[in-house]
Structures are given as structure tokens and as C-alpha cells.
């Protein structure tokens, strides 16, 4: 299955998904369960207040997390699928030592997304290396199921 995206949609999707604060938030909740909003700073001390707020707003805005009464921020189905996609990307990157033999989780995700980004705008995955084909398929499927991540609002400039 291959769904071509416009250049702006592909760039927006990669920008959102490669966000270190978003990746940290999604994977932390996936690994350890719901996080009360007031515990975000303690749970993710390496992120600034602005980064935490931005990641939380982005995740809620794209339907990746929701606030569950009594527990806090928890992953939605789309968020759980994204966490699985992040895990697959990080495992592939670690196995292939990209971007380097020693790298943090979000750096690996960013690298894989950068490698896959050009293939998001074409009808076929011809430009994707055979070893990345499975990740390409998983990413396309996730994006097709979560088109809101590719949407660029008129007020939001694309970098």
C-alpha cells in the first residue's frame, strides 16, 4: 500500500513524528503507563516546561493521547500504534548502527524518518532501500490511518 503525500504533508508528518519531546512523551507513557499532567516535569525532567506543554498539546491535538480521569495522560489506539512504530524504527536503526553505533532513542527515530521522508511523496517506494521497505510500509499505513498528522494548517508555517 502506498499513499503519496504532498511535499508539505510529508514534511509536516516527519516534523511532528521526529519531535524529540513527542517521542519521549509517547514512549514514556507506552513503557510506564499514564502520567498525571502535574507529574510530567518530574517524569520527563530532561524536557523544559515549554517542550512538555508543546508535546502534550501536539499529542492531544493529533489524537495520540487523552486525559483519562483519575490517571492522567494515556495513549489512544493511534498513540499505541505510534509507540510500536517508534520501537520498530529504533530497533532497525540500532541494528544498522544509524546514525551512529551509540545514539539515543529519539535520535534513531529522527534518522529513520529522515531516510524515509523522500519516499512519502512518491506513488511507489522505489527510492527506499530494501532493508527499509518494512518500515516504509508501516509508516505509510500509520499515516494513512492518522491523516491529521499530515495536515498543515493555514496559520502554521512549515519550516
Buried (B, 14 or more C-beta within 10 A) or exposed (E): EBEEBEEEBBBBBBBBBBBBBBBBBBBBBBEEEBBBEEEBEEBBEEBEEEBBBBBBEBBBEBBBBBBEEEEBBBBBEBBBBBBEBBBBBBEBBBEBEBBEEEBEBBBBBBBBBEBBBEBBBBEEBEEBEEEBEEBBBBBBBBBEEBEEBBEBEEEEEEE
